[in-house]
Amino acid sequence: MISYIIKRVIMMIPILFGISILSFAIMYAAPGKPAILNLDPEIPPEVREAQAERLGLNDPIPVQYMRWLGNVSKGDFGTSYARKMPVTEMILDRLPNTLLLMASSLFLAAIVAIPFGVISATRQYSMTDYGVTVGSFLGLATPNFWLGIMLIMVFSVQLGWTPVGGISTIGADFSILDRLRHLILPALVLATADMAGLTRYTRSSMLEVINQDYIRTARAKGFRERRVVYKHGLRNGLIPVITMFGLMLPTMIGGSAIVESVFNWPGIGKMFIDATFQRDYPVIMAITMFGAILTVIGNLIADILYAVLDPRIEY
């Protein structure tokens, strides 16, 4: 297991290197310059040119990339053009908020989707199965930004049950209840699409498992149906589902940018959107690489969980 993890970590290096090259090229191919060069139209052109020279924006793109790569190898992601702060400090300040949102969404998706997927599989072609199927397709088809706005209008504006946005009540002391009130809607919106996909995947996996010979043997021995399904069937049915958790991380990282913007959640997703509009290149590259690293780590964790759920798998 240890040797496998080491090999996967080594394989991460060329993958991240390729992602950094593509991201850097796409970012600099986009039209426009950093907003810091266009904030005040009264600034003389020679002053803007001097500022661009100081930031190294006039250098050829390969030179800029190699300079950025050299700094990153030392743990320095540069300084934000807009906020004049170290990018690493900005990310570490907002990273816990994004991780809290993603972890809550992942937990919510799992506790809802897996039971509904099992119920849908065990009651195939029933009204319950059709209802879960329709709900799953609606969840997959609903844009999360639209769903977020609708939930804000209903639960925040009309009913007043939850705050409109933010992470805490301004001027109030920290409390778990206050944090949960701010967290519930963005976590629900972020989890909706993954919840729907995970439900369908669980249903498909369980339908394949419950028709296996060992399940019929367990039933023939007189075991209760609940024990047959959840103890003997679900454990094996979850093995393919684990793949979904690795694939859900990229969608959650991308979805968090939109959800955080809708709910004004102070995470790195919202910071990425702001940096994109400002052409804040150091922030954009740092968050892009963080998302890539988190995705690779998620896939590695999924592979390790395979061995936990199925002892037949060896590395």
C-alpha positions in Angstrom: 0.0 0.0 0.0 2.8 2.5 0.9 4.7 1.8 -2.3 1.4 2.3 -4.3 0.8 5.7 -2.6 4.4 6.7 -3.3 4.0 5.8 -7.0 0.8 7.7 -7.3 2.4 10.8 -5.7 5.3 10.6 -8.2 2.7 10.3 -11.0 1.1 13.5 -9.8 4.2 15.6 -10.7 4.0 15.4 -14.5 0.2 15.7 -14.3 0.4 18.9 -12.3 3.2 20.2 -14.5 1.0 19.7 -17.6 -2.0 21.4 -15.9 0.1 24.3 -14.9 1.4 24.8 -18.5 -2.2 24.6 -20.0 -3.6 26.9 -17.3 -0.9 29.5 -17.7 -1.2 29.5 -21.5 -5.0 29.8 -21.5 -4.9 32.5 -18.9 -2.5 34.7 -20.8 -4.3 34.0 -24.1 -7.4 35.6 -22.7 -7.9 39.3 -23.8 -7.3 42.1 -21.4 -4.7 43.0 -18.8 -4.8 43.0 -15.0 -7.4 45.4 -13.6 -4.7 47.2 -11.6 -3.4 48.6 -14.9 -6.8 50.0 -15.8 -8.3 51.3 -12.5 -7.7 55.0 -13.1 -8.0 56.3 -16.7 -6.1 59.4 -15.7 -2.9 57.5 -15.0 -0.5 58.3 -17.8 0.4 55.5 -20.2 4.0 55.6 -19.3 3.2 55.0 -15.6 1.1 51.9 -16.6 3.9 50.7 -18.8 6.3 51.0 -15.9 4.0 49.2 -13.6 3.6 46.4 -16.1 7.4 46.2 -16.5 7.8 46.0 -12.7 5.3 43.1 -12.5 7.1 41.3 -15.3 4.0 41.4 -17.6 6.0 42.5 -20.6 8.3 39.5 -20.5 7.7 36.6 -23.0 5.1 34.1 -21.7 7.7 31.3 -21.4 9.9 33.5 -19.3 7.0 34.5 -17.0 6.1 30.8 -16.7 9.6 29.7 -15.7 9.8 32.5 -13.2 6.4 31.5 -11.7 7.4 27.8 -11.7 10.7 28.7 -9.9 8.9 30.6 -7.2 6.3 27.9 -6.7 9.0 25.3 -6.3 10.1 27.4 -3.3 6.5 27.6 -1.9 6.0 31.2 -3.1 2.8 31.7 -5.2 3.5 35.4 -5.6 1.6 38.5 -4.5 -1.9 39.4 -5.5 -2.0 42.3 -8.0 -5.3 43.6 -6.6 -4.9 43.2 -2.8 -1.1 43.4 -2.5 -1.0 40.4 -0.2 0.8 37.1 -0.5 -1.4 34.6 -2.4 -0.6 31.8 0.0 -1.8 33.9 2.9 -5.0 34.7 1.1 -5.7 31.1 0.2 -5.0 29.8 3.7 -7.3 32.4 5.1 -10.3 31.3 2.9 -9.4 27.6 2.5 -11.1 26.4 5.7 -14.4 28.0 4.6 -14.3 26.2 1.2 -13.4 22.9 2.8 -16.2 23.3 5.3 -18.7 23.9 2.4 -17.4 21.0 0.3 -17.2 18.5 3.3 -20.8 19.5 4.3 -22.0 19.1 0.7 -20.3 15.7 0.3 -21.7 14.4 3.6 -25.2 15.7 2.7 -25.0 14.0 -0.8 -23.9 10.7 0.7 -26.5 10.4 3.5 -29.3 11.3 1.1 -28.2 9.7 -2.2 -27.1 6.2 -0.9 -30.3 5.3 1.0 -32.5 6.6 -1.9 -30.4 4.7 -4.4 -30.8 1.5 -2.4 -34.5 2.0 -1.9 -34.9 2.7 -5.6 -33.0 -0.5 -6.5 -34.9 -2.8 -4.1 -38.2 -1.4 -5.3 -37.4 -1.4 -9.0 -40.2 -0.2 -11.4 -42.4 0.9 -8.5 -43.8 4.3 -7.9 -41.0 5.0 -5.4 -38.4 4.0 -8.0 -40.0 6.3 -10.6 -40.2 9.2 -8.1 -36.6 8.9 -7.2 -35.6 8.7 -10.8 -37.6 11.9 -11.7 -36.1 13.7 -8.7 -32.6 12.6 -9.8 -33.1 13.9 -13.3 -34.5 17.2 -12.0 -31.4 17.6 -9.7 -29.1 16.9 -12.6 -30.9 19.4 -14.9 -31.3 22.3 -12.4 -28.6 25.0 -12.6 -27.1 25.5 -9.2 -27.0 29.3 -9.5 -30.8 29.3 -10.3 -31.6 26.9 -7.5 -29.5 29.1 -5.1 -31.4 32.3 -6.1 -34.8 30.5 -5.7 -33.9 29.1 -2.3 -32.8 32.6 -1.1 -36.0 34.1 -2.3 -38.1 31.5 -0.5 -36.2 30.7 2.7 -34.4 33.9 3.3 -36.5 36.7 1.8 -40.1 35.3 2.1 -39.8 33.1 5.2 -36.8 34.6 6.9 -35.5 31.2 8.1 -32.0 31.5 6.9 -29.6 34.4 6.2 -29.4 35.8 2.6 -25.6 35.1 2.5 -22.3 35.3 4.2 -20.7 33.0 6.7 -21.7 34.6 10.0 -23.9 37.3 11.4 -22.1 40.6 11.4 -21.3 41.8 14.9 -22.4 38.6 16.5 -20.2 36.2 18.5 -19.3 32.9 16.9 -21.9 30.1 17.5 -22.3 26.7 15.8 -26.0 27.4 15.3 -25.3 30.6 13.5 -22.7 29.0 11.3 -25.2 26.1 10.4 -27.9 28.7 9.4 -25.5 30.3 7.0 -24.2 26.9 5.7 -27.3 24.9 5.1 -28.5 26.6 1.8 -25.1 26.8 0.0 -24.3 23.2 1.1 -27.6 22.0 -0.2 -27.2 23.7 -3.5 -23.7 22.5 -4.0 -24.7 18.9 -3.2 -27.8 18.8 -5.4 -26.3 17.7 -8.7 -23.8 15.3 -7.0 -26.7 13.9 -4.9 -28.7 13.2 -8.0 -25.8 11.5 -9.9 -24.8 9.5 -6.8 -28.4 8.2 -6.4 -28.5 6.9 -10.0 -25.1 5.3 -9.6 -26.0 3.6 -6.3 -29.2 2.3 -7.9 -27.4 0.8 -10.9 -24.7 -0.7 -8.7 -27.2 -2.2 -6.3 -29.3 -3.7 -9.1 -26.3 -5.6 -10.3 -25.4 -6.8 -6.8 -28.8 -8.0 -5.5 -29.1 -10.4 -8.4 -25.8 -12.2 -7.6 -25.8 -15.8 -6.3 -24.5 -15.0 -2.9 -27.5 -12.7 -2.3 -29.9 -15.4 -3.2 -27.9 -17.8 -0.9 -28.3 -15.3 2.0 -32.0 -15.1 1.4 -32.3 -18.9 1.2 -30.6 -19.1 4.6 -33.5 -17.1 6.0 -31.8 -13.9 6.8 -33.9 -10.8 7.1 -34.2 -8.8 3.9 -32.8 -5.7 5.6 -29.7 -7.6 6.6 -29.3 -9.2 3.2 -29.5 -5.8 1.4 -27.5 -3.6 3.8 -24.9 -6.0 5.2 -24.3 -8.3 2.3 -25.4 -6.2 -0.7 -24.5 -2.6 0.1 -20.9 -3.3 1.0 -20.2 -4.8 -2.4 -22.5 -2.3 -4.1 -20.5 0.6 -2.7 -17.3 -0.4 -4.4 -18.1 1.2 -7.8 -19.8 4.1 -6.0 -16.5 5.1 -4.4 -15.4 6.1 -7.9 -18.0 8.8 -7.8 -16.6 10.4 -4.8 -13.3 10.9 -6.6 -15.1 12.4 -9.6 -17.3 14.6 -7.4 -14.4 16.7 -6.2 -13.7 18.5 -9.5 -17.4 19.3 -9.9 -17.6 20.5 -6.3 -14.5 22.7 -6.8 -16.0 24.2 -9.9 -19.5 24.4 -8.4 -18.2 26.1 -5.3 -17.1 29.1 -7.3 -20.6 29.7 -8.4 -22.3 28.8 -5.2 -20.0 30.9 -3.1 -20.6 33.9 -5.4 -24.4 33.5 -5.1 -24.4 33.2 -1.3 -21.4 35.5 -0.8 -19.6 32.7 1.0 -16.0 33.9 1.6 -14.1 30.9 0.2 -11.5 30.4 -2.5 -14.2 29.8 -5.1 -15.5 33.3 -4.8 -11.9 34.6 -4.6 -11.3 32.8 -7.9 -14.2 34.5 -9.6 -13.1 37.9 -8.3 -9.5 37.2 -9.4 -10.7 36.2 -12.9 -12.5 39.5 -13.4 -9.5 41.4 -12.1 -7.0 39.3 -14.2 -5.2 38.7 -10.9 -2.9 36.0 -12.5 -1.0 34.8 -9.3 -4.3 34.2 -7.5 -5.8 32.4 -10.5 -2.8 30.1 -11.0 -2.6 29.3 -7.3 -6.3 28.3 -7.0 -6.1 26.3 -10.2 -3.2 24.3 -8.9 -5.0 23.8 -5.6 -8.0 22.4 -7.4 -5.8 20.0 -9.4 -4.0 18.8 -6.3 -7.3 18.3 -4.4 -8.7 16.3 -7.3 -5.7 14.0 -7.5 -5.7 13.5 -3.8 -9.4 12.6 -4.0 -8.8 10.0 -6.6 -6.0 8.5 -4.5 -8.3 8.3 -1.5 -10.9 6.6 -3.6 -8.4 4.0 -4.7 -7.4 3.3 -1.1 -11.0 2.9 -0.1 -11.3 0.2 -2.7 -9.0 -2.0 -0.7 -10.9 -1.3 2.5 -14.3 -2.3 1.0 -13.0 -5.2 -1.1 -10.1 -7.3 0.4 -9.6 -9.0 -3.0 -8.1 -5.8 -4.4 -4.3 -5.7 -3.9 -1.8 -3.0 -4.8 
